């Protein structure tokens, strides 16, 4: 038996479209002022089908936003040293505004070393330690794109985070951890959990705001959602399902992101916006100048 949905959907597709339209205007204005369009370099190691699809989608979105792209495809047997050298060269190339290393990379590569080869001013995906520190200290810089998209959704739907208990289920360096830091910066009280947290259900039940980023299909069930909670599902698993069991959670939440169409589109929108922001900064400008 299906439980009736009561939650309002947080439409990431619509918000991402508006952000991308504004980004396109900024990109066009920047190109007119400087004579050069922003350029995103995408780096892909190997031919993982999902990664190939993601990179192609990002390139298509770039084109629609007036951002040029340069794709660097490397063989699966590429070494860490070769990948670092490639990214370092892109970091030093004045024609490149931002760099995206599609992850995960093959297991034999030191992914952190590769990320750290990205110049901080070109880290438009928010994956370096420099960006992580900026988020942690509440300083200007590039945010990790998925957490950044989550924060934009919360703002769009007027979710006041002050004093509210936010539970983040997931601890990755580019999703769970920065999401918690950004929530804390907005005065939420944050609890980090993960798949090995003892009595996870009891902690999830306390969440006024829940961010699911554990990478396990329908890991969080509706019976553990606090009535009236705001649920942001950052998972995407086989079968087009998130980390939250949508139907049962939607019967208890006040706001919830669908999968697909929630957090996912926001990730790309933030990536494009930060690419133009990086290009503007490299020209001695800011988005407000455009």
Secondary structure, DSSP 8 states (H G I E B T S, - for coil): ------SEEE-HHHHHHHHHHHHHHHHHHHHHHHS---EEEEEEES--HHHHHHHHHHHHHHHHTT-EEEEEEE-TT--HHHHHHHHHHHHH-TT--EEEE-SS--TTS-HHHHHHTS-GGG-TT--SHHHHHHHHHT-SS---HHHHHHHHHHHHTT---TT-EEEEE---TTTHHHHHHHHHHTT-EEEEE-TT-TTHHHHHTT-SEEEE-S--TT-B-GGGS-TT-EEEE---BTTTB-SB-HHHHHTT-SEEE-TTTSHHHHHHHHHHHHHHHHHHHHTT--GGG-
